[in-house]
Amino acid sequence: MAEAAEIIEGHPGRHYQKLADGRIQCDICPRECRLKDGQRGLCFVRARSGDEIVLTTYGRSSGYCIDPIEKKPLNHFLPGTPILSFGTAGCNLTCKFCQNWDISKSREMDRLMDQAAPELIALAAKHTGCRSVAYTYNDPTIFLEYAVDVGHACHAHDIKNVAVTAGYIKEKAREDFFSVMDAANVDLKAFTESFYKSLCTAELGAVLDTLKYLKHETAVWFEITTLLIPGENDSPAEIEAMTQWIIENLGPDVPVHFTAFHPDYRMRDKPRTPPETLIQAWRIARKNGIQYVYTGNIHDKPTGSTYCHNCGLRLIGRDWHLLDEWGLTQSGLCSRCGTPCAGEFEGHPGDWGRKRKPVRLEDFAARLPRDAMVSA
């Protein structure tokens, strides 16, 4: 006798199709998981229930925290302001070097996560003085339906939306997801197909398509981050190829962050990234014409700060995530030569600094209309 399929409950999903063989194909990401009833995709949180795909983590989170926006990292989007950050569980990549593996690889989060309606997240951001909400910790593309609903709720309160993502998403889902995003940091994990295949079981080409889409078909402000892993993706030749591709396909004004790896998850045998490797990458990118290049996870103010690409004035000085110099006019121009600095700036920088503040969303529930409290 055949074993009965697992009964899986969840929020109705989007972006899937029924196949001739009776399976349903999830069309969120290029994996195109083809599921029988009761099966879950590789991400674990998208599953087939009957004749539809459902999102099992809708309305639930691994926690909420107010961070400096520079931690995402975003250096050219509302600098110095606080951002309410949250994620769910699961991931559609299998990165052996994952730095958030306790969240992204979890299979227990369904029972542990805080619950929150989209409107409650928007209100929490508003009443804590956050200018934006970050969808982060795990890849938000896999909780697309929840992210989009939260995004609309945030826009209703003039709160911006920020995606921290690996960009591994299919065309139609990509349009849907980024339609509510105002900014993004895209994790370009390497610049070889072999890296993506062996360490992430994914494809580089799909990520490059997302970057080109963001640049040429949206108004989303985005920056790129590459975690440099010793012996895997840190060679000068690879940095040369990657930064040349960025110049040719995205232009010189997309900020690029090179960040330091630390041993974690299934790559504990690798050493930490030497600061010299990051600074070498910074120099290569600058040489190739990228105007805004940064190092991260190391304390180096010269390579963590923003400079005018015309006259060289330090426009934004950063000491870790603390802004300690400001050389921009209220309209985002260099105060010395008048050259525009690419990005989205307000009349003056925020003063959130390095603080990290956990938030309990239930503290804001009393402000929420009763009909919005219905569990999704």
N, C-alpha and C positions, 0 to 999 in steps of 0.2 A: 504493500500500500504506500502510495506516494506521501511524503511528508508535507504537511500543510504549510503554506507560505506564512511568513511572519506578518502580522497585522501591524501596519505602521501608520501612525497618525501624524498629521502635519498640515501646514498651510498650503493651499493649492499653489502649485508652481507655474511658471511660464517657460516658454522656449523648450519644447519637446515635441516629438513626433512618433506616431505609431508606425511600426514596421510590419512588413508583410508576414514575417514569421511569428507575429504575436508579441514580440518584445516592444518596449518603448525606449526610444533613444533620447537621452538628455542632451540638449543643445546649448547648454551654458558655456561649456569649454570644449576645446578641440579633442578631448578624450572621447567624447560621444559615447558615454557609458550606455550600454544596451541592456535593459533590465527586465527580468521577469517579475511577476507580482511578488512583493515582499522583499525584493532585493534592494540594496543600497549601492550608490555609486562609489567610486574610489574616494571621493571627498567625505563620505560617510553620512553627511547631513542631508543629501538629496536622495530620495528613495521613490520607488514605485509603490503606489497604493491603489489597487484596482486598475482603473484605466487612466490614471494620471500620475504625474510626478508631484511629490509634495516636498516642502522644506520643513524639516523636523525641528529646526532651531529658531523658527520665527518667534520674535518677541522675547527671546531669552539671550542673556549675555554672560560672559565670563567675568564681568565687573566693569566699573566705570571709574575713570580717573581724569582729573584736569592736568594737562601737561603744557609745557611751552610748545608752541607750534614748531619751533626749530627742531624739536625732537623727532618729528615725523620721518625724515627731515624735510622741512620747507623753509628756505631762507629768504624767499622773495614773495611771500604771500602773507600779508598782515603781520609783519615782524613784531616779535615781543608780546603777542597776544596769547591768552589762554585758549586751549582747545579741549573740549570734552571728548575723551577717547573711549571707544568700546569695541569689542569683538565678540564672536560667538565661539564656535568650535569647528574643527575639521579643516581640510585644505585639499585643493585639487592638484597640488604638486607633492612630490615625495622627497624633498631636499634632505640629504643626509646631514647637512650642516645647519639645519633650522635652529634659529636662536629663540624661537617661541614655541618649541616643540611640545611643551606641557599643555598648551592650548590648542595649537593647530593639529596635533596628532592625537588628541584626546578621544577616547571612545566612551567616556563616562559623563560628559558634560551635560547631557540631557537632564540628569537628575540634580545637577548642582547649580545651574545658572540662574542668575537674577532675572526676574521677569519685568518687562517694560513695554507698554504700548508706545508706538512712534511719537504720539503727542507728548507723552511724559518725558521722553528724551529731549525733545525740542524745548519744553518748558524748563527742564533742569539746566540746559545750556543757557537759556535766556536769563534765568534768575541767579546763575552763578557768574554772570558777566562774560561768558565765553562768546567769542565772535564766530566760532565754527565748531563743527562736530567731526571727529575723525573716525572712519570705519577702518579698523586696524587690528593688530595682534594676530588675527588669522586673515586669510584673503577674503575681502568682502564680496567678491564676484560670486562666491558660492552661496551667499545669503542675499542674493540680488533682490528678491521680492521685499524682504524686510528693509534692506538698505534704501530701496527706492521709496518705500512708504515713509521711512524716517526722514529721508531727504525732502520730500514734499512738506512734511510737517515742519521741518526746520526753515524752509524757505518762507512759510507762512508767518514766521516770527523774525524774518530777516537774519537768520543764522545761516552761515555758509557750510557747505559740505566738502569734506576732504577724503579722498580714497587713498589708502596705502595698499598697493596691490602689485602683484607680479605681472599683471596684464595678460594672463593666459585665459582668453575669453573669445568666443566666436562672434561673428559680425553682428547679427541681430541682437544678441544679448548685450554686446558691447554698446550699441546705440542706446538701448534701454537703460543700462546701468549708468553710463556717463551723462545721460540727459539731465540728471539731478545733481551732478557733481560740479563744483566750482574750481576745485584744484585736486591734484593727485601727485603722489610720489610713486613712480613706477620702478620696481626692482628689476633692473637688467642684470641678471645673475652672472652672466659671462658673455663672451662673444664668439663662442664656438658651439656648433650643434653637438659635438661629442660631450661637452660639459653638461648641456641640458639633458641629453639622453642618459648619460651614465649616473649623474648625481641628482637629477630631478625627474627623470622619466617624462620629459616634455620636449618641446620643439622651440628653438630660438626664433624661427620665422614668424610664429604666431605673436610673439611679444613685439617683434619689430613692426609688425602690422599695426598693433595697438598704438605704438609710439607715433607712427606716421598718421594714423587716424586722429589722434589727439591734436597733433600739430596742424594738420591741414583741413580737418573737417569739424572741429569744435572750437569753442572759446575757453575750454578748460585750461587753467594754468597748471603746468606740470613740471616736475623736476625728476631727475634720474638718479638712482642710487645703485652702486655696484659694491658688494662686499668682496674685498680682495682676499682670496684664500691662498696661502703659500703653496706654490707648486701646482696650482690648479687653474687659476685664471689671472695671475698677476704678472705675466711676462710683459716686458716692454713692447714686444711685437703685437700682442693681443690688445694692449691699451692703445697702441697706434691705430690698429684697424678699427677698434670700436669708436674712438674719438673722431677719426676721419669719416666714418659712416654717419655719426651724429651731425657733423658739419654739413655733409653733402645732402642728408635727408631731412634734417630737422632745423638746421641753421645754427648760428653761433651763440644764440641767447638763451638756450635751454640749460639751466644749471645742472651740473653733474657733481655728485657726491661720491667720493671713494672712502669706504669705511673699513675699519679693522675687524678682522675675524677673531673670535676666541673659541677655543675647543668646546664643542657641545654636541649633544644628541649622538649621532653615529659617526662623528668625525672628531673624536677626542684625541686622536693620535697626531693631529696637525698642530704645529706651534701657532702662537698668536702672530698676527701680521706685524712685522717691524714697522715703526713709523717711517723709516726711510723708503719703504716700498710705496706707501701712500703719497709721500712727498714727490717721489719720482713720477708716479701716475699723474699727480697734480701738474707737474712741469710739462709732461708730454701733452696733456690736454690743453694747457695754455699755449704751448708751442703750435699746436694744430689749429688754434683759433677759437677755442671755446672761451667765451668771455667770463663765465662765472663757474669756477671750479672750487670744490671744498674737500677737506678731509674730515673724517668723523671717527668717533670712538677713540680719539687720541686728543691730547691737550696741546694744540698748536695754533695760537691766535693768528699768525700770518696766513696760514692756509685755511683757516676757518672763517675768515672775514671776507667782506664784499668790497670790491674795488671798482672805481670808474674805469671802464675799458678804453676811455679816450685819454684822460689825463693822469690816471693812476691814483687819484685821491681815495683814501679809505672811506667808503660810504657807510658801511655798517661794521663796527668792530664787535667781535664776539669772543667772550671768555667762557668757554663751554657754551651753555645756552643763555648766558647773560649778555645783553647788549650794553656795551660801554662806550660806544662812539656812534655818532649819527651825522652823516654828511649829505643828507638828501633834503631838498626843499619840500614844501607841502605838496607839490605836484609830482614828486618822484624824480626830480632832476638832480644831477650833480651840483652841489652848491658852489663848486669852483668854476666849472666850464659849461654847465647847463646841459650836458648830455643826459638823455633819459636812461634810467636804470630799468631793465625789463622786470615786470612783475606786477603785483597788485599791492599798492601801499595806501595807507590812510595819511591824514595830515601830520600825524606824529606817531612814533612807535609805541607799542604797548610796554608795560613795565612788569609783566608777570615774572620775569626772571627765570630762575632754575627750578622753581617750586613744582612739586608733584603732589597732588591732593586727591585722595580717594573720595568718591561721592556715593552717597546712598540715595538712590532715586525715590525710595519710598518717602523720603523727607519732603518731596514735592508733590506727592500724590493728591494732597488735599486741594491743590490749586487746579486739578484736572477736572473738567466736566464729567459728570457721572457716566454719560454714554460713551466716553472715550476710554473708560476703565475696563470695558469688556475685553477679556483675554482673547488674543488673536488665535 
